[in-house]
């Protein structure tokens, strides 16, 4: 099974695997919560949606 998008592409957006996991998990919970409160059924899993957002550069993570 191939991971899409590839890990190397995700790590271009977020430099640490550990940070990537935390960012994706937080965004996935947010997506699921927003869909539930709006009563919108999701066609895809929240984690998959969050990973695609990271790959597309839609999530801005700044490290201090």
C-alpha positions as CSV (number, residue, x, y, z in Angstrom):
1,X,0.0,0.0,0.0
2,X,1.4,3.4,-1.0
3,X,1.0,6.4,1.1
4,X,-0.4,9.3,-0.8
5,X,0.7,12.0,-0.6
6,X,4.3,10.6,-0.1
7,X,5.9,11.3,3.3
8,X,8.7,13.3,1.6
9,X,6.1,15.8,0.3
10,X,4.5,16.1,3.7
11,X,7.8,16.7,5.3
12,X,8.5,19.6,2.9
13,X,5.5,21.4,4.6
14,X,6.2,20.3,8.2
15,X,9.8,19.5,8.9
16,X,9.3,17.0,11.8
17,X,7.4,13.7,11.7
18,X,6.3,14.2,15.3
19,X,5.0,17.7,14.5
20,X,3.3,16.3,11.4
21,X,1.4,13.7,13.5
22,X,0.2,16.3,16.0
23,X,-0.8,18.8,13.3
24,X,-2.8,16.2,11.3
25,X,-4.4,14.8,14.4
26,X,-5.5,18.3,15.6
27,X,-6.8,19.3,12.2
28,X,-8.7,15.9,11.8
29,X,-10.4,16.4,15.2
30,X,-11.4,20.0,14.1
31,X,-12.8,18.7,10.8
32,X,-14.8,16.0,12.5
33,X,-16.1,18.4,15.1
34,X,-17.1,21.0,12.5
35,X,-18.9,18.4,10.4
36,X,-20.7,16.9,13.4
37,X,-21.9,20.3,14.6
38,X,-23.1,21.3,11.2
39,X,-24.7,17.9,10.6
40,X,-22.7,17.4,7.4
41,X,-21.8,13.8,6.5
42,X,-18.2,13.4,5.5
43,X,-17.3,11.5,2.3
44,X,-13.8,10.9,3.4
45,X,-12.0,10.2,6.8
46,X,-11.0,13.4,8.7
47,X,-7.4,12.2,8.9
48,X,-7.2,11.8,5.1
49,X,-8.7,15.2,4.6
50,X,-6.2,16.7,7.1
51,X,-3.2,15.0,5.3
52,X,-4.3,16.4,2.0
53,X,-4.6,19.9,3.5
54,X,-1.0,19.6,4.7
55,X,0.2,18.4,1.3
56,X,-1.6,21.3,-0.4
57,X,0.0,23.8,1.9
58,X,-3.3,24.9,3.4
59,X,-2.1,24.5,7.0
60,X,0.5,27.0,8.1
61,X,2.7,25.8,10.9
62,X,5.2,28.3,12.3
63,X,7.9,27.1,14.7
64,X,9.2,29.6,17.2
